[in-house]
Amino acid sequence: MNNSITVSITFSFKGETFSPSVKIDLDAMMARGYNFVAGSELVTIYPRLAADIDIDIYSYAYEIMQAGEPVYLEPSGLAKKHLIESKFDYQAFCDDWFYHKNLLSIQKIAKSHLGVTDLEQQPDLRDALMEALEAGKKIR
């Protein structure tokens, strides 16, 4: 997958306007096991935004930046469908990302054991395999 999004915050400090932005590799975040909790998604992004404009994370400018409204731009992959009016729905993206990750796994199984190359053409089989995968996860 190739999922990314750019985050930008515009704020003013001491009469100067700043617009730091950073491109986030969402796949890398998910692979590291990052699980978005409502309202906490920017915690890991703020330091990167600060670095973009060389401000210290212990400065008053950093606090002002954190009060700014993040704007999300240039989504790629699954992120495209979770960006609505410059707002990004992290939780919906996470759910979708895991669904697609699981879909890739069951697609490989369907191809090797059943010769099915596209589960989208057989939604009943896709749904049954997904259900089996989820049931297996609950057993552990």
C-alpha positions as CSV (number, residue, x, y, z in Angstrom):
1,M,0.0,0.0,0.0
2,N,1.1,3.6,-0.5
3,N,-0.9,5.7,2.0
4,S,0.2,9.2,3.0
5,I,-1.1,12.6,3.8
6,T,0.3,16.1,4.3
7,V,-0.5,18.0,7.5
8,S,-0.1,21.7,7.8
9,I,-0.8,24.3,10.5
10,T,-0.8,28.0,10.0
11,F,-0.3,30.2,13.0
12,S,1.1,33.6,13.9
13,F,3.7,34.3,16.6
14,K,5.3,37.6,17.3
15,G,3.8,39.2,14.2
16,E,5.2,36.5,11.9
17,T,3.0,33.9,10.2
18,F,4.3,30.3,10.0
19,S,2.9,27.4,8.0
20,P,4.9,24.2,8.8
21,S,3.9,21.1,6.9
22,V,5.0,17.5,7.0
23,K,4.1,14.5,4.8
24,I,3.1,11.6,6.9
25,D,3.7,8.0,5.7
26,L,0.6,6.4,7.1
27,D,1.7,2.9,6.3
28,A,4.9,3.3,8.3
29,M,2.9,4.6,11.3
30,M,0.5,1.7,11.1
31,A,3.4,-0.8,10.7
32,R,5.0,0.5,13.9
33,G,1.8,-0.4,15.6
34,Y,0.5,3.1,16.1
35,N,-3.2,3.0,16.9
36,F,-4.9,6.3,16.6
37,V,-6.9,7.3,19.7
38,A,-9.5,10.0,19.1
39,G,-7.8,13.4,19.6
40,S,-4.3,12.0,20.0
41,E,-3.2,11.6,16.4
42,L,-1.3,14.9,16.3
43,V,0.8,14.1,19.3
44,T,3.4,12.5,17.2
45,I,3.1,15.0,14.4
46,Y,3.5,18.2,16.3
47,P,7.3,17.7,16.9
48,R,7.8,17.1,13.2
49,L,5.9,20.2,12.3
50,A,8.0,22.2,14.7
51,A,11.2,20.8,13.2
52,D,10.0,21.9,9.8
53,I,10.3,25.5,10.9
54,D,13.1,25.1,13.5
55,I,11.1,25.8,16.7
56,D,11.9,24.2,20.0
57,I,9.2,21.9,21.4
58,Y,9.6,23.7,24.8
59,S,8.9,27.1,23.3
60,Y,5.8,29.3,23.5
61,A,5.7,29.3,19.7
62,Y,5.2,25.5,19.9
63,E,2.3,26.0,22.2
64,I,0.7,28.5,19.8
65,M,1.3,26.0,17.0
66,Q,-0.5,23.3,18.9
67,A,-3.5,25.6,19.3
68,G,-3.8,26.0,15.5
69,E,-6.2,24.0,13.3
70,P,-4.4,21.3,11.3
71,V,-5.2,21.2,7.6
72,Y,-4.8,17.9,5.7
73,L,-3.8,17.9,2.1
74,E,-2.5,15.6,-0.7
75,P,-3.9,12.3,0.5
76,S,-2.7,9.2,-1.4
77,G,-4.1,5.6,-1.4
78,L,-6.8,4.8,1.2
79,A,-6.3,8.2,2.8
80,K,-8.1,9.9,-0.1
81,K,-11.5,8.6,1.0
82,H,-11.0,9.7,4.6
83,L,-10.2,13.3,3.9
84,I,-13.4,15.5,4.0
85,E,-13.1,19.3,3.9
86,S,-9.5,19.4,5.1
87,K,-10.3,17.1,8.0
88,F,-8.9,13.6,8.2
89,D,-10.7,10.8,9.9
90,Y,-7.9,8.8,11.4
91,Q,-10.1,6.2,13.0
92,A,-11.9,5.4,9.8
93,F,-8.6,5.3,8.0
94,C,-7.2,2.8,10.5
95,D,-10.3,0.5,10.2
96,D,-10.0,0.7,6.4
97,W,-6.2,0.0,6.5
98,F,-6.6,-3.1,8.6
99,Y,-9.5,-4.3,6.4
100,H,-7.3,-4.0,3.3
101,K,-4.3,-5.6,5.0
102,N,-6.5,-8.6,6.0
103,L,-8.0,-8.7,2.5
104,L,-4.5,-9.0,1.0
105,S,-3.8,-11.9,3.4
106,I,-7.0,-13.8,2.5
107,Q,-6.6,-13.1,-1.2
108,K,-3.2,-15.0,-1.1
109,I,-4.9,-17.9,0.6
110,A,-7.8,-17.9,-1.8
111,K,-5.4,-17.9,-4.7
112,S,-3.1,-20.7,-3.4
113,H,-5.9,-23.0,-2.2
114,L,-8.9,-22.2,-4.4
115,G,-7.4,-20.7,-7.5
116,V,-9.4,-17.5,-6.9
117,T,-7.4,-14.5,-8.1
118,D,-9.9,-11.8,-7.3
119,L,-12.1,-12.0,-4.2
120,E,-14.0,-8.9,-5.2
121,Q,-15.6,-11.0,-7.9
122,Q,-16.8,-13.5,-5.2
123,P,-18.0,-11.3,-2.3
124,D,-19.6,-14.3,-0.5
125,L,-16.3,-16.1,-0.4
126,R,-14.5,-12.9,0.6
127,D,-16.9,-12.2,3.4
128,A,-16.7,-15.8,4.7
129,L,-12.9,-15.7,4.7
130,M,-12.9,-12.4,6.5
131,E,-15.3,-13.7,9.1
132,A,-13.1,-16.8,9.6
133,L,-10.0,-14.5,10.0
134,E,-11.8,-12.4,12.6
135,A,-13.1,-15.5,14.4
136,G,-9.5,-16.8,14.5
137,K,-8.3,-13.5,16.1
138,K,-10.9,-13.7,18.8
139,I,-9.8,-17.2,19.8
140,R,-6.3,-16.1,20.8
